[in-house]
Amino acid sequence: MANAMLLPVLISFLVLPFSALALTQDFCVADLSCSDTPAGYPCKTGVGAGDFYYHGLAAAGNTSNLIKAAVTPAFVGQFPGVNGLGISAARLDIAVGGVVPLHTHPAASELLFVTEGTILAGFISSSSNTVYTKTLYKGDIMVFPQGLLHYQYNGGGSAAVALVAFSGPNPGLQITDYALFANNLPSAVVEKVTFLDDAQVKKLKSVLGGSG
Ligand SMILES: *[C@@H]1O[C@H](CO)[C@@H](O)[C@H](O)[C@H]1NC(C)=O
């Protein structure tokens, strides 16, 4: 008797965490006034067509910066309509000589589609540190598996543009150089964990804004 009564309760608890993925609702536009959770944002009420539309990738990103490149995200934070759908996008602009330095997206695989110019791209496997590189021309796509270190740089004489698709609404972006040299991790520790010498570490910290 008690067991029979518990069963529906148990089932609802089992199903609850997967509700965003199950076909119990068509969509769950993010309520950005709440906090993100491992299951995504809570759903907002009063959804309209504008929630499934984003114009923010139409304009080129500003590449007047250290890396001469700009990643313009259409992640859930900018484009709440992707919440719960397992997808998002970004626009990548790389000026001549520009680079997106070695980085990872902890929470998504990436599909890069070159729409202008030439991009040299590569990723490094975690199991054997094998490098997979390719020169990409207009119309080419390349896939970068989730969590793996990868890079892109402009390999041509004109600006390069790519549309990037991600297999998650909030892929994350961690650039290795910034993780090592743009914070207050003491230089002595950085030298220890990278095998770089003091002069090189101090130089990179000063270029990237790190301290210590
Ligand atoms: C691009 O960024 C640079 C450096 O921050 C700034 O000086 C410049 O005004 C920006 N250009 C545009 C078009 O926003």
PDBQT file of the ligand as one rigid body, heavy atoms in Angstrom, charges set to zero:
ROOT
HETATM    1  C1  LIG A 301      37.209  49.083 -31.168  1.00  0.00    +0.000 C 
HETATM    2  O1  LIG A 301      37.956  48.943 -29.982  1.00  0.00    +0.000 OA
HETATM    3  C2  LIG A 301      38.966  49.954 -29.833  1.00  0.00    +0.000 C 
HETATM    4  C3  LIG A 301      39.793  49.576 -28.614  1.00  0.00    +0.000 C 
HETATM    5  O2  LIG A 301      39.002  49.342 -27.496  1.00  0.00    +0.000 OA
HETATM    6  C4  LIG A 301      38.291  51.321 -29.730  1.00  0.00    +0.000 C 
HETATM    7  O3  LIG A 301      39.261  52.311 -29.589  1.00  0.00    +0.000 OA
HETATM    8  C5  LIG A 301      37.436  51.548 -30.976  1.00  0.00    +0.000 C 
HETATM    9  O4  LIG A 301      36.720  52.734 -30.836  1.00  0.00    +0.000 OA
HETATM   10  C6  LIG A 301      36.478  50.395 -31.217  1.00  0.00    +0.000 C 
HETATM   11  N1  LIG A 301      35.847  50.570 -32.509  1.00  0.00    +0.000 N 
HETATM   12  C7  LIG A 301      34.535  50.533 -32.657  1.00  0.00    +0.000 C 
HETATM   13  C8  LIG A 301      34.033  50.702 -34.064  1.00  0.00    +0.000 C 
HETATM   14  O5  LIG A 301      33.765  50.365 -31.738  1.00  0.00    +0.000 OA
ENDROOT
TORSDOF 0
